[in-house]
Amino acid sequence: FPNICRSSAPGFVGIPVYAVTTSNSSSLNRQQPEHMASEAEIADLRCWAESQDTLKGLSLPDEVLAKFLEVATADDSRVEAARRRLADFCRVRASKTKGAADWFEYPDVSSEPIQELLSVGYVVQLGYDDNGAAVVLFRSGLWQPDRVSFEDMSRYMNMCYDVLCADPATRTAGLVTMVDFQGFEMRHLSYWSRDATKKLSAIQDAYPVKLKHVNYFNTSTVFNALYELLKMFMSKSVKELVRVHKSSKESLQSEIPARILPAEYGGTGADIKQLAEQWRSKIELQLPSEAAKYAGVVYNDTADSE
């Protein structure tokens, strides 16, 4: 790295990277500190960002920059991987021409559209799988377009990802998503344009989380149409993570343990209404502070000549 970047990087700071320890009990796996993200890495990442015309003015706390370092796999150069993902994240979050900046203009949590999605349990966290990865359920058919706009639904999804990013497990053991398409109809599909699908794929690739696999459940012919569109913009790595279970609970449980799946999915996990209330509390408590950490994200479109 350039000497100017290295010169401001003495020692280490207390920003933990976590490792998963497993247990034979059914309790959630605990995350224990394994090593620390070095102050040198964080300083180099910040210095590199300041040297990029597209990112000039970026102002993020160390703990956010550390997330982009923590999520790098063992096979990656941590700093190089962090640079790529940080640039992608800033473009997606702040660019009005090459990103999805409008999907990050969050309404207040108390607003009617967000309360609607919280009330029906559109998103719930099921728990953690046997490897310690966070498992999150999205119930696509519960979105009512006549009450919640497509834009507000998309903003709510990103609000959820902001909160998920606060969980170290999503960067170490990883994140497992499950999408239930029960009730997903043509009235939902009609909102998924090529532009919207492209935005979704870009966001999924840019967040500092380790996506372990994506599970599609209760799929139908309407889902098939959406999936064909999604695949056009999915990266090769994400395509390899997709599992389509149709309506097979047995197939679903081969990827997500029955102990965290609600009864609706053949499991013995918590009641889904209880999970929805827990997620509501988590969003209402954590989102304001978590979203504020990204207030310094910038992307200068005029400097991007690509």
LOMIDREN-198222 format. One line per 4 residues: number of its first residue (from 1); their letters; for each residue x, y, z of N, C-alpha, C, O, CB. Coordinates in steps of 0.2 Angstrom, whole numbers. Glycine has a CB too. Layout:
# LOMIDREN-198222
NUM = a = X/Y/Z/X/Y/Z/X/Y/Z/X/Y/Z/X/Y/Z  ... .
END
This chain:
# LOMIDREN-198222
1 = fpni = 4/-6/0/0/0/0/4/6/0/10/6/2/-5/0/6  2/12/-2/6/18/-2/8/20/5/4/19/10/1/24/-5  14/23/5/17/24/12/12/29/16/12/29/22/24/27/11  9/34/12/5/39/15/-1/35/19/-3/38/24/2/43/10 .
5 = crss = -3/29/17/-8/26/20/-5/22/26/-8/22/32/-11/21/16  1/19/26/4/15/31/6/20/37/6/18/43/10/12/29  7/26/36/10/30/41/5/32/46/8/34/52/13/37/38  -1/31/45/-6/33/50/-9/27/54/-14/27/56/-11/37/48 .
9 = apgf = -5/21/54/-8/15/56/-4/11/62/-1/6/60/-9/10/51  -3/14/68/0/11/73/-4/6/77/-10/7/79/3/16/78  -1/0/78/-4/-5/82/-11/-8/80/-13/-8/74/-5/-1/89  -15/-9/85/-21/-13/84/-27/-9/89/-25/-6/94/-21/-20/86 .
13 = vgip = -33/-10/86/-39/-7/90/-43/-13/92/-43/-18/89/-42/-2/86  -48/-12/97/-52/-17/99/-58/-18/95/-64/-17/97/-54/-15/106  -57/-20/88/-63/-22/84/-62/-29/82/-58/-31/78/-62/-17/77  -67/-33/86/-66/-40/85/-68/-43/79/-73/-41/76/-69/-44/91 .
17 = vyav = -65/-49/76/-68/-53/71/-69/-59/75/-66/-62/79/-62/-54/65  -75/-62/74/-78/-68/78/-77/-75/74/-78/-75/68/-85/-66/79  -76/-80/78/-76/-86/76/-82/-90/80/-84/-88/85/-70/-90/78  -85/-95/76/-91/-99/79/-88/-105/83/-84/-108/81/-95/-101/73 .
21 = ttsn = -91/-105/89/-90/-111/93/-97/-115/93/-102/-112/94/-87/-110/100  -97/-121/92/-103/-125/92/-104/-129/98/-99/-130/102/-103/-130/86  -110/-131/100/-111/-135/106/-116/-140/104/-120/-140/99/-114/-130/111  -117/-145/108/-122/-151/107/-129/-149/109/-133/-153/108/-119/-157/110 .
25 = sssl = -129/-143/112/-136/-141/114/-140/-138/109/-137/-137/104/-136/-137/121  -146/-137/110/-150/-134/105/-150/-126/105/-154/-123/101/-158/-136/105  -147/-124/110/-146/-116/111/-143/-113/105/-139/-117/101/-143/-115/117  -143/-107/104/-140/-103/99/-133/-103/100/-130/-103/105/-143/-96/98 .
29 = nrqq = -129/-104/94/-122/-104/95/-119/-97/97/-122/-92/95/-119/-106/88  -114/-97/101/-111/-91/103/-105/-89/99/-102/-93/96/-109/-92/111  -104/-83/98/-99/-80/95/-93/-78/99/-95/-74/104/-101/-74/90  -87/-80/98/-82/-78/103/-76/-75/98/-75/-77/93/-79/-85/106 .
33 = pehm = -73/-69/101/-68/-66/98/-62/-71/96/-60/-75/100/-65/-60/102  -60/-70/90/-54/-74/88/-48/-70/87/-42/-72/89/-56/-78/81  -49/-65/83/-43/-60/82/-46/-53/81/-52/-52/80/-38/-62/76  -41/-48/81/-43/-41/80/-42/-39/73/-37/-40/70/-40/-37/85 .
37 = asea = -46/-35/70/-45/-31/64/-40/-26/66/-41/-22/70/-52/-28/61  -34/-26/62/-29/-21/64/-31/-14/62/-34/-12/57/-23/-23/61  -28/-9/66/-29/-2/65/-26/0/58/-28/4/54/-26/2/70  -21/-4/56/-17/-3/50/-22/-4/44/-22/-1/39/-11/-7/49 .
41 = eiad = -25/-10/44/-30/-12/39/-35/-7/38/-37/-5/33/-33/-19/40  -38/-4/44/-43/0/44/-41/7/41/-44/10/37/-47/1/51  -35/9/43/-32/15/41/-31/15/33/-32/20/30/-26/17/45  -28/10/31/-27/9/24/-33/9/20/-33/12/15/-23/2/23 .
45 = lrcw = -38/6/22/-45/6/19/-47/13/18/-50/15/13/-50/1/22  -47/17/24/-49/23/24/-45/28/19/-48/32/16/-49/26/31  -39/27/20/-34/31/15/-36/29/8/-36/34/4/-27/30/17  -36/23/6/-38/21/-1/-44/25/-3/-45/27/-8/-38/14/-1 .
49 = aesq = -50/24/1/-56/27/0/-55/35/-2/-58/38/-6/-61/26/5  -51/38/2/-50/45/1/-46/47/-5/-47/52/-8/-46/48/7  -43/42/-8/-39/43/-14/-43/42/-20/-41/43/-26/-33/38/-14  -49/39/-19/-54/38/-25/-58/44/-26/-62/46/-22/-58/31/-23 .
53 = dtlk = -58/46/-32/-63/52/-34/-70/50/-33/-74/55/-30/-62/54/-41  -72/44/-34/-79/42/-33/-81/42/-25/-87/43/-24/-81/36/-36  -76/42/-21/-78/41/-14/-75/47/-10/-75/46/-3/-75/35/-11  -73/52/-13/-71/58/-9/-76/61/-4/-82/61/-7/-68/63/-14 .
57 = glsl = -74/62/2/-79/64/7/-83/59/11/-87/60/15/-85/68/3  -81/52/9/-83/47/13/-81/48/21/-76/49/22/-80/40/11  -86/47/25/-85/47/32/-89/42/36/-95/43/37/-87/54/35  -85/37/37/-88/31/41/-84/29/47/-78/30/47/-88/25/36 .
61 = pdev = -87/27/52/-84/25/58/-80/19/57/-81/15/53/-89/24/64  -74/18/61/-70/12/61/-74/6/61/-72/1/57/-65/12/66  -79/5/65/-82/-1/66/-86/-3/59/-87/-9/58/-88/-1/71  -88/2/55/-91/0/49/-86/-2/44/-87/-7/40/-95/6/46 .
65 = lakf = -80/1/44/-75/-1/39/-73/-8/41/-71/-12/37/-69/4/39  -72/-9/47/-70/-16/50/-75/-21/47/-72/-27/46/-70/-16/57  -81/-20/46/-86/-25/43/-84/-27/37/-84/-33/35/-93/-22/43  -81/-23/32/-79/-25/26/-73/-29/26/-71/-33/21/-78/-18/21 .
69 = leva = -69/-28/31/-63/-32/32/-65/-39/35/-62/-44/33/-58/-29/36  -69/-39/40/-71/-45/43/-74/-50/38/-74/-56/39/-76/-44/49  -78/-48/33/-82/-52/29/-78/-55/24/-80/-60/20/-87/-48/26  -71/-53/23/-67/-56/18/-66/-64/20/-64/-65/26/-61/-52/17 .
73 = tadd = -66/-68/15/-64/-75/16/-57/-76/17/-53/-72/15/-67/-80/11  -55/-82/19/-48/-84/20/-44/-84/14/-38/-83/14/-48/-91/24  -47/-85/8/-44/-85/2/-43/-78/-1/-39/-78/-6/-48/-90/-3  -46/-73/2/-46/-67/-1/-40/-63/2/-38/-64/8/-52/-63/0 .
77 = srve = -37/-58/-1/-33/-53/2/-38/-48/5/-43/-45/2/-29/-49/-3  -38/-48/12/-43/-45/16/-44/-37/14/-50/-35/13/-41/-45/23  -39/-34/13/-39/-27/11/-42/-26/4/-46/-22/3/-32/-23/12  -39/-30/-1/-42/-29/-8/-49/-31/-8/-53/-28/-12/-37/-34/-12 .
81 = aarr = -51/-36/-5/-58/-38/-5/-62/-33/-2/-68/-31/-4/-59/-45/-1  -60/-30/4/-64/-25/7/-64/-19/3/-70/-15/3/-60/-23/14  -59/-17/-1/-59/-11/-6/-65/-12/-11/-69/-8/-12/-53/-10/-9  -65/-18/-14/-70/-19/-19/-77/-19/-16/-81/-16/-19/-69/-26/-22 .
85 = rlad = -78/-22/-11/-85/-22/-8/-87/-15/-5/-93/-13/-6/-85/-27/-2  -82/-12/-2/-84/-5/0/-86/0/-6/-91/3/-5/-78/-2/4  -82/-1/-11/-84/3/-17/-91/2/-20/-95/6/-22/-79/3/-22  -92/-5/-20/-99/-7/-23/-104/-5/-18/-110/-3/-20/-99/-15/-23 .
89 = fcrv = -103/-5/-12/-108/-4/-7/-110/4/-7/-116/6/-7/-106/-5/0  -105/8/-8/-106/15/-8/-109/17/-15/-114/21/-15/-99/19/-8  -108/14/-20/-111/15/-26/-118/13/-26/-123/17/-28/-108/11/-32  -120/7/-23/-127/5/-23/-131/10/-18/-137/11/-19/-127/-2/-20 .
93 = rask = -128/12/-13/-131/15/-7/-132/23/-9/-137/26/-7/-128/15/-1  -127/26/-13/-127/33/-13/-128/36/-21/-129/41/-22/-121/36/-11  -127/31/-26/-127/34/-32/-134/34/-35/-138/29/-34/-123/29/-37  -136/40/-38/-143/41/-40/-143/38/-48/-149/37/-50/-145/48/-40 .
97 = tkga = -138/37/-51/-138/35/-58/-135/28/-59/-138/24/-63/-133/39/-62  -131/25/-54/-128/18/-55/-130/14/-49/-127/8/-49/-121/19/-56  -134/16/-45/-135/12/-39/-143/12/-37/-147/13/-42/-132/15/-33  -144/12/-31/-151/12/-28/-152/17/-23/-155/15/-18/-153/5/-26 .
101 = adwf = -150/23/-24/-150/28/-18/-157/29/-15/-158/30/-9/-147/34/-20  -162/29/-20/-169/30/-18/-171/24/-13/-176/26/-9/-173/30/-24  -168/18/-13/-171/13/-9/-168/14/-2/-169/10/3/-169/6/-12  -163/18/-1/-160/20/6/-162/26/9/-160/28/14/-152/20/5 .
105 = eypd = -168/29/6/-171/35/9/-176/33/14/-182/32/12/-174/40/3  -174/31/19/-179/27/24/-184/31/27/-183/37/29/-175/24/30  -190/29/27/-196/32/31/-195/31/38/-191/26/40/-203/29/28  -198/34/42/-198/33/49/-200/26/51/-205/24/48/-201/38/53 .
109 = vsse = -197/23/56/-200/16/58/-207/16/60/-211/12/59/-195/14/64  -209/22/63/-216/23/65/-221/24/59/-227/24/61/-217/28/70  -219/25/53/-223/27/48/-228/21/46/-226/15/48/-219/28/41  -233/22/43/-238/17/42/-236/11/37/-237/6/39/-244/20/38 .
113 = piqe = -232/13/32/-230/7/28/-225/2/32/-226/-4/31/-226/9/22  -220/5/36/-216/1/39/-219/-3/45/-218/-9/46/-210/5/42  -224/0/48/-228/-3/53/-232/-9/50/-233/-14/54/-232/2/57  -235/-8/44/-238/-13/41/-234/-19/40/-236/-25/41/-241/-11/34 .
117 = llsv = -228/-18/37/-224/-24/36/-221/-27/43/-220/-33/43/-218/-22/32  -220/-23/48/-218/-26/54/-224/-30/57/-223/-36/60/-216/-21/59  -230/-28/56/-236/-31/59/-237/-38/56/-239/-43/60/-242/-27/59  -237/-39/50/-238/-45/47/-232/-50/47/-233/-56/45/-240/-44/39 .
121 = gyvv = -227/-48/49/-221/-52/50/-218/-54/43/-216/-59/41/-223/-59/53  -217/-48/39/-215/-49/32/-207/-52/32/-205/-56/28/-215/-42/28  -204/-50/37/-197/-52/39/-197/-55/46/-199/-51/50/-191/-47/37  -194/-60/47/-192/-63/54/-186/-66/54/-184/-69/49/-198/-67/56 .
125 = qlgy = -182/-66/60/-176/-70/60/-178/-76/64/-181/-76/69/-171/-66/64  -176/-82/61/-178/-88/64/-173/-90/69/-175/-94/74/-178/-94/58  -167/-88/69/-162/-90/74/-156/-91/70/-154/-87/66/-164/-97/78  -152/-96/72/-145/-98/70/-145/-105/68/-148/-110/72/-140/-96/75 .
129 = ddng = -142/-107/62/-141/-114/61/-136/-118/64/-133/-115/69/-140/-115/53  -134/-124/63/-129/-128/67/-122/-125/66/-118/-127/70/-130/-135/65  -121/-121/61/-114/-118/60/-114/-111/63/-109/-108/62/-113/-118/52  -119/-109/66/-119/-102/69/-121/-96/64/-121/-91/66/-113/-100/71 .
133 = aavv = -123/-98/58/-126/-93/53/-133/-91/55/-137/-94/57/-126/-96/46  -134/-84/54/-140/-81/55/-145/-83/50/-143/-83/44/-140/-73/56  -151/-85/52/-156/-87/47/-162/-83/47/-165/-82/52/-158/-95/48  -164/-80/41/-169/-75/41/-174/-77/36/-172/-79/30/-166/-68/39 .
137 = lfrs = -181/-76/37/-186/-78/33/-190/-72/30/-191/-67/34/-191/-82/37  -191/-72/24/-194/-66/20/-201/-70/17/-200/-75/14/-190/-63/14  -206/-67/19/-213/-70/17/-216/-65/11/-220/-61/13/-218/-71/22  -214/-66/5/-215/-62/-1/-223/-61/-2/-225/-55/-3/-212/-64/-7 .
141 = glwq = -227/-66/0/-234/-65/-2/-238/-61/3/-244/-59/2/-237/-72/-2  -234/-59/9/-238/-54/14/-237/-47/12/-241/-43/15/-235/-56/20  -233/-45/7/-233/-38/5/-240/-37/1/-241/-40/-4/-227/-37/1  -243/-31/3/-249/-29/0/-248/-23/-4/-248/-17/-1/-255/-28/5 .
145 = pdrv = -247/-23/-11/-245/-17/-15/-250/-11/-14/-248/-6/-15/-244/-19/-22  -256/-13/-13/-261/-8/-12/-260/-4/-6/-263/2/-5/-268/-10/-13  -257/-6/-1/-256/-3/5/-248/0/7/-247/5/10/-258/-7/11  -244/-4/4/-237/-2/4/-234/-2/-3/-234/-7/-6/-233/-8/9 .
149 = sfed = -231/4/-5/-228/4/-11/-222/0/-12/-219/-3/-7/-226/11/-13  -220/-2/-18/-214/-6/-20/-208/-3/-17/-204/-6/-14/-214/-7/-27  -208/4/-18/-202/7/-15/-201/7/-8/-195/6/-5/-202/15/-17  -207/7/-4/-206/7/3/-205/0/6/-201/-1/10/-213/9/6 .
153 = msry = -207/-5/2/-206/-12/3/-198/-13/2/-195/-17/7/-210/-17/-1  -195/-11/-3/-188/-11/-4/-184/-8/1/-179/-10/3/-186/-9/-11  -186/-2/3/-183/2/8/-183/-2/15/-178/-3/19/-186/9/10  -189/-5/16/-189/-9/22/-184/-15/22/-181/-17/27/-196/-12/23 .
157 = mnmc = -183/-18/16/-179/-24/16/-172/-22/18/-168/-25/21/-179/-27/9  -170/-16/15/-163/-13/17/-162/-11/24/-157/-12/27/-161/-7/12  -168/-9/27/-168/-7/34/-166/-13/38/-162/-13/43/-174/-4/36  -169/-19/36/-168/-25/39/-160/-28/38/-157/-30/43/-172/-31/36 .
161 = ydvl = -158/-26/32/-151/-28/31/-146/-24/35/-141/-26/38/-149/-28/24  -148/-18/37/-144/-13/41/-143/-16/48/-138/-17/51/-146/-6/41  -149/-19/50/-149/-22/57/-145/-28/57/-142/-30/62/-156/-23/59  -146/-32/52/-143/-39/52/-135/-38/52/-132/-42/54/-145/-43/45 .
165 = cadp = -133/-33/48/-126/-31/48/-123/-30/55/-117/-31/56/-124/-26/44  -127/-28/60/-124/-27/67/-123/-34/70/-119/-34/75/-130/-23/71  -125/-39/68/-124/-46/71/-118/-49/68/-117/-50/62/-130/-51/69  -112/-50/72/-106/-52/69/-107/-59/66/-103/-61/61/-101/-53/75 .
169 = atrt = -112/-63/67/-113/-69/64/-113/-69/57/-111/-73/53/-118/-73/67  -116/-63/54/-118/-63/47/-111/-62/43/-111/-62/37/-123/-57/46  -106/-60/47/-100/-59/43/-95/-64/45/-90/-65/41/-97/-52/46  -96/-69/49/-92/-74/51/-95/-81/49/-93/-84/44/-90/-74/58 .
173 = aglv = -100/-83/53/-103/-89/51/-107/-88/44/-108/-93/40/-107/-92/56  -110/-82/44/-114/-81/38/-121/-79/39/-124/-79/44/-113/-86/33  -124/-78/33/-132/-77/33/-135/-82/28/-133/-83/22/-133/-70/31  -140/-85/31/-144/-89/27/-151/-86/26/-154/-84/31/-145/-97/30 .
177 = tmvd = -154/-86/20/-160/-83/19/-165/-88/16/-163/-93/13/-160/-77/14  -171/-87/18/-177/-91/16/-182/-87/14/-184/-82/17/-179/-96/22  -185/-88/7/-190/-84/5/-196/-88/3/-196/-93/-1/-187/-80/-2  -201/-87/7/-208/-91/6/-212/-87/1/-214/-81/2/-211/-91/13 .
181 = fqgf = -214/-90/-5/-217/-87/-10/-225/-89/-10/-229/-88/-14/-215/-89/-17  -227/-92/-4/-234/-93/-3/-238/-86/-4/-236/-81/0/-236/-96/3  -243/-86/-8/-247/-80/-9/-244/-75/-14/-247/-70/-15/-248/-77/-3  -238/-77/-17/-235/-72/-22/-238/-73/-28/-238/-78/-31/-227/-74/-22 .
185 = emrh = -241/-67/-31/-245/-68/-37/-243/-63/-42/-238/-59/-41/-253/-66/-35  -247/-63/-48/-245/-58/-53/-245/-51/-51/-241/-47/-54/-250/-59/-59  -249/-49/-46/-250/-42/-44/-243/-40/-41/-241/-34/-40/-256/-41/-39  -240/-45/-38/-233/-44/-35/-228/-44/-40/-223/-39/-41/-231/-49/-30 .
189 = lsyw = -228/-49/-45/-223/-49/-50/-223/-43/-55/-217/-41/-57/-224/-56/-54  -228/-40/-56/-229/-34/-60/-224/-29/-58/-223/-24/-63/-236/-32/-61  -222/-28/-52/-218/-23/-50/-211/-24/-51/-206/-20/-50/-219/-22/-42  -209/-30/-52/-202/-32/-53/-200/-31/-60/-199/-36/-64/-201/-40/-51 .
193 = srda = -198/-25/-62/-195/-23/-68/-187/-25/-68/-185/-28/-63/-195/-16/-69  -185/-25/-74/-177/-27/-75/-173/-22/-71/-168/-24/-68/-175/-26/-82  -175/-16/-70/-171/-11/-66/-172/-13/-59/-167/-12/-56/-174/-4/-68  -178/-14/-57/-178/-16/-50/-175/-22/-48/-171/-23/-43/-186/-17/-48 .
197 = tkkl = -175/-27/-52/-171/-34/-51/-164/-32/-51/-160/-36/-47/-173/-39/-56  -161/-28/-55/-154/-27/-56/-152/-23/-49/-147/-25/-47/-153/-22/-62  -156/-19/-47/-154/-15/-40/-154/-20/-35/-149/-20/-31/-160/-10/-39  -159/-25/-34/-159/-30/-29/-153/-34/-29/-150/-35/-24/-165/-34/-30 .
201 = saiq = -151/-36/-35/-145/-41/-35/-138/-37/-33/-134/-40/-30/-144/-43/-43  -138/-31/-35/-132/-26/-34/-132/-25/-26/-126/-26/-23/-132/-20/-37  -137/-24/-23/-138/-23/-16/-135/-30/-12/-131/-30/-7/-145/-21/-13  -138/-35/-14/-136/-42/-11/-129/-43/-11/-126/-46/-7/-140/-47/-15 .
205 = dayp = -126/-41/-17/-118/-43/-18/-114/-38/-14/-108/-39/-12/-116/-42/-25  -117/-32/-12/-113/-26/-9/-113/-26/-1/-108/-24/1/-115/-20/-12  -118/-29/2/-118/-28/9/-112/-32/12/-111/-38/10/-125/-31/12  -109/-30/18/-104/-34/21/-107/-40/25/-106/-40/31/-100/-29/25 .
209 = vklk = -109/-45/22/-112/-51/25/-109/-57/21/-108/-56/15/-119/-51/26  -108/-62/24/-107/-68/20/-113/-72/19/-116/-76/23/-101/-73/24  -115/-72/13/-121/-75/11/-120/-83/10/-116/-85/5/-125/-72/4  -123/-87/14/-121/-94/14/-125/-98/9/-123/-102/4/-122/-97/20 .
213 = hvny = -132/-97/9/-136/-100/4/-143/-96/4/-145/-94/9/-137/-107/4  -147/-97/-1/-153/-94/-2/-158/-99/-4/-157/-103/-8/-153/-88/-8  -164/-100/0/-169/-105/0/-175/-102/-2/-178/-98/1/-169/-109/7  -178/-105/-8/-184/-103/-11/-189/-108/-9/-188/-114/-11/-184/-101/-18 .
217 = fnts = -195/-107/-6/-200/-111/-4/-207/-109/-6/-208/-104/-7/-199/-112/4  -211/-114/-7/-218/-113/-9/-218/-110/-16/-221/-105/-17/-222/-109/-4  -213/-112/-20/-213/-109/-27/-218/-111/-32/-221/-116/-31/-206/-111/-30  -220/-107/-37/-225/-108/-41/-223/-106/-48/-217/-104/-49/-232/-104/-39 .
221 = tvfn = -228/-106/-53/-226/-103/-60/-225/-96/-60/-221/-94/-64/-232/-105/-64  -228/-92/-55/-227/-85/-55/-219/-84/-52/-216/-80/-55/-232/-82/-50  -218/-88/-47/-211/-88/-45/-206/-89/-51/-201/-86/-51/-209/-93/-39  -207/-94/-55/-203/-96/-60/-201/-90/-65/-196/-89/-67/-206/-102/-64 .
225 = alye = -206/-86/-66/-206/-80/-70/-201/-75/-67/-196/-73/-70/-212/-77/-72  -202/-74/-60/-197/-70/-57/-190/-73/-56/-185/-69/-57/-200/-69/-49  -190/-79/-55/-183/-82/-55/-179/-81/-61/-173/-80/-61/-184/-89/-53  -182/-82/-67/-179/-81/-73/-176/-74/-74/-171/-73/-77/-184/-83/-79 .
229 = llkm = -180/-69/-71/-178/-62/-72/-172/-61/-67/-167/-58/-68/-183/-58/-70  -172/-64/-61/-167/-64/-56/-161/-66/-58/-155/-63/-57/-169/-67/-49  -161/-72/-61/-155/-75/-64/-151/-71/-69/-145/-72/-70/-156/-82/-67  -154/-67/-72/-151/-63/-77/-146/-58/-74/-141/-56/-77/-156/-59/-81 .
233 = fmsk = -147/-56/-68/-143/-52/-64/-139/-55/-58/-135/-51/-55/-147/-46/-62  -140/-61/-57/-137/-64/-51/-129/-65/-53/-128/-67/-59/-140/-71/-49  -125/-64/-49/-118/-66/-50/-117/-74/-50/-122/-77/-47/-113/-63/-45  -112/-76/-53/-111/-84/-53/-111/-87/-46/-114/-92/-45/-105/-86/-57 .
237 = svke = -108/-83/-41/-107/-86/-35/-114/-86/-31/-115/-91/-27/-102/-81/-31  -118/-81/-32/-125/-81/-29/-129/-87/-32/-133/-90/-28/-128/-75/-30  -129/-88/-39/-132/-93/-42/-131/-100/-39/-135/-104/-38/-131/-93/-49  -125/-101/-37/-122/-107/-34/-125/-108/-27/-125/-114/-24/-115/-108/-34 .
241 = lvrv = -127/-103/-24/-130/-103/-17/-137/-105/-17/-140/-106/-11/-128/-97/-13  -141/-104/-22/-148/-105/-22/-150/-112/-22/-148/-116/-25/-151/-102/-29  -156/-113/-18/-159/-119/-17/-166/-118/-18/-169/-114/-14/-157/-123/-10  -169/-122/-23/-176/-121/-24/-180/-128/-21/-178/-133/-24/-178/-121/-32 .
245 = hkss = -184/-127/-16/-187/-133/-13/-194/-134/-15/-197/-139/-13/-187/-131/-5  -197/-130/-19/-204/-131/-21/-208/-130/-15/-208/-125/-11/-205/-137/-25  -212/-136/-13/-216/-136/-7/-213/-141/-2/-217/-143/2/-223/-136/-8  -207/-144/-3/-205/-150/1/-202/-147/7/-197/-144/7/-200/-154/-3 .
249 = kesl = -205/-149/13/-203/-147/19/-196/-152/21/-192/-149/24/-208/-148/25  -196/-158/18/-190/-162/19/-184/-159/16/-179/-159/19/-192/-169/17  -185/-156/10/-180/-153/6/-177/-147/10/-171/-146/11/-182/-151/-1  -182/-143/12/-181/-137/16/-177/-138/22/-172/-135/24/-187/-133/18 .
253 = qsei = -179/-144/26/-175/-145/32/-168/-148/31/-164/-149/36/-179/-150/36  -167/-150/25/-160/-152/23/-155/-146/23/-149/-147/24/-160/-156/17  -158/-140/23/-154/-134/23/-154/-130/29/-150/-127/32/-155/-130/17  -160/-130/32/-162/-126/38/-164/-131/44/-169/-135/42/-167/-121/37 .
257 = pari = -161/-131/50/-163/-136/55/-170/-135/57/-173/-130/58/-158/-136/61  -174/-141/58/-181/-141/60/-182/-137/67/-187/-135/68/-183/-148/60  -176/-137/71/-177/-134/78/-178/-127/77/-181/-124/82/-171/-136/82  -177/-123/72/-178/-116/71/-184/-115/67/-186/-109/66/-172/-113/69 .
261 = lpae = -186/-120/63/-192/-118/58/-198/-118/62/-200/-123/66/-192/-124/53  -203/-114/61/-209/-114/64/-213/-120/62/-212/-123/57/-213/-107/63  -219/-121/65/-223/-127/63/-226/-127/56/-227/-132/53/-229/-127/68  -227/-121/54/-229/-120/47/-224/-123/42/-227/-125/36/-230/-113/45 .
265 = yggt = -218/-124/44/-213/-127/39/-211/-134/42/-206/-136/40/-207/-122/38  -215/-137/46/-213/-143/48/-208/-144/54/-206/-149/55/-211/-148/43  -207/-138/57/-202/-138/62/-204/-137/69/-210/-138/70/-197/-132/61  -200/-137/74/-202/-136/81/-199/-130/84/-199/-129/90/-199/-142/85 .
269 = gadi = -198/-125/80/-196/-118/82/-201/-114/85/-207/-116/86/-193/-115/76  -200/-108/86/-204/-103/90/-210/-102/85/-210/-102/79/-200/-97/92  -215/-100/88/-221/-97/85/-220/-91/80/-216/-87/83/-227/-96/90  -222/-91/74/-220/-86/70/-223/-79/72/-219/-74/70/-223/-88/63 .
273 = kqla = -228/-79/75/-231/-72/78/-226/-70/83/-225/-64/84/-238/-73/81  -223/-74/87/-218/-72/92/-212/-70/89/-209/-65/91/-217/-78/97  -210/-73/84/-204/-71/80/-205/-64/77/-200/-60/77/-202/-76/75  -211/-63/75/-212/-56/71/-212/-51/77/-210/-45/75/-219/-57/68 .
277 = eqwr = -214/-52/83/-214/-47/88/-207/-46/90/-205/-40/91/-218/-49/94  -203/-51/90/-196/-50/92/-192/-46/87/-188/-42/88/-193/-57/93  -194/-47/80/-191/-44/75/-193/-36/75/-189/-32/74/-192/-47/68  -199/-35/77/-202/-28/77/-198/-24/82/-196/-19/81/-209/-28/79 .
281 = skie = -197/-28/88/-193/-24/94/-186/-23/92/-183/-18/93/-193/-29/100  -183/-28/88/-176/-27/86/-175/-21/81/-171/-17/82/-173/-33/83  -180/-21/76/-180/-15/71/-181/-9/75/-177/-4/74/-185/-16/66  -186/-8/79/-187/-2/82/-182/0/87/-181/6/87/-194/-2/86 .
285 = lqlp = -178/-4/90/-173/-3/95/-166/-1/91/-163/4/93/-172/-8/100  -165/-5/86/-158/-5/83/-157/0/77/-152/3/76/-156/-11/82  -163/0/73/-162/3/66/-160/10/67/-155/12/63/-169/3/63  -162/15/71/-160/22/71/-153/23/72/-149/26/68/-164/26/76 .
289 = seaa = -150/19/76/-142/19/77/-138/16/72/-133/18/70/-141/17/84  -141/10/69/-137/7/64/-137/11/58/-132/11/54/-140/0/63  -143/13/56/-143/17/49/-139/23/50/-136/25/45/-151/19/48  -139/26/56/-135/32/57/-127/31/55/-124/36/53/-136/35/64 .
293 = kyag = -125/25/56/-118/24/55/-116/24/48/-110/25/46/-116/17/58  -121/24/43/-120/24/36/-121/31/33/-121/32/27/-124/19/33  -123/36/37/-124/42/35/-119/46/31/-120/50/27/-126/47/41  -113/44/32/-107/47/29/-105/43/22/-100/45/19/-101/46/33 .
297 = vvyn = -109/39/20/-108/35/13/-109/40/8/-114/44/8/-113/29/12  -104/40/3/-105/45/-3/-103/41/-9/-100/36/-9/-100/51/-2  -105/44/-15/-103/41/-21/-104/47/-26/-109/49/-27/-107/35/-23  -98/49/-29/-98/55/-33/-99/52/-41/-95/50/-44/-92/59/-33 .
301 = dtad = -105/53/-43/-107/50/-50/-103/54/-55/-101/50/-60/-114/51/-51  -102/60/-54/-98/64/-60/-91/61/-60/-88/62/-66/-98/71/-58  -88/58/-55/-81/56/-56/-81/49/-58/-75/47/-60/-78/56/-49  -87/46/-59/-87/39/-62/-87/39/-70/-93/41/-72/-93/35/-59 .
305 = se = -82/38/-73/-82/38/-80/-84/32/-84/-84/31/-90/-75/40/-83  -85/27/-80/-86/20/-83/-93/20/-86/-95/15/-89/-86/15/-77 .
END
